[in-house]
């Protein structure tokens, strides 16, 4: 199974979600790999810091569209789940990432800039959907239901033709601290971060085709 994690905007949490979701899935028994498509190679660097005594998460760096398509199809034969950590771009690569996914996850921060960028992503998604039925879901990152502009952004997203997952990720320093140790928050000391990531993972698993 391939899960594509993508967005046209940088800084929305694609790599954070890829790494943390991979860790959760590995802990519940899935054999997991990440394909890092961003030239910054955040997930590749993260994998080099990961302790050997924890569940394995293989990470491969591939930033070429044709190479991605070819190798993702090979990797899925060896792994239960392949997560594609997407790159912010309007290039052909984004369309390839969407089309490869059995499921597409779109992390988004509740802000006007992110919502506006999402409108361009929807164009890419709609184009891909003509070729293949792609199941996509928004994930609200750094979300605070107590803030009115967060709630307003969620309401705008709810008008789009892509469902929003019930589980949200909050603004927590644990996500920053865990990544520099090669960990996911599921393995870290912050119980609230661990619990919210576990809830998101469980919700995603229930949506597996």
Steps between C-alpha positions, in 0.01 A plus 500: 500500500622851417403804709589832338549795736502814292417868471611789281601708802820461696508486878163333549642185660538248217827357630386516862187307412688250283752422771254483787243297310772259387612453860147429622435253219831325568414464869170329421669245278513640146819483295539865398712708265508871417589647162633852555440706183613839635849620409540611865490127587359556850376142538829360369692700763251391768555134414874538555433610859256219577616261779560141391300351789169645377268364229659546161381766256691488169535835320587550133569834332344531152424841346450403134146432381576197280736348757238550769231323301726207415653450844183555702337211316802282580519601865134425561581135424745493794318720750147495640476878477706751302456863604590764242625816673404762242664821386342847467491552124269543202715261300411167342640335813197606704260342250707180512488499882121537495447231236725250677306523825239249604426775753604866494545695823514880480637667813391861532539774756185700581601828338383705202831449317475123532138494391582713194788268408265206536279636223787448253557152641134416439558573131779241493287255695202543269722442195637180655152382599400494134769236444455306825255498790716650775382498863632813670464645850598827665689486830495816711846566642578748781127529555341673798121481517498787750619745234229644275720526190590131540131411510430728202773331295356160582157619389640618165671165446178316581343660193754328274450154354760337725412377852685620809623236744358531852844462660711816506858584596570782742796737529742310722874531553514119519477475122814713465689329782419145386609549139856605589537170686370289212182426695128534452296660777346154557843409643551829683428623854208732417187293569262748337699500177526121511127456556394742224735336249372154598141621452584635154676178403206289616255715305711468185526122539119473511491669158738254333345355181 
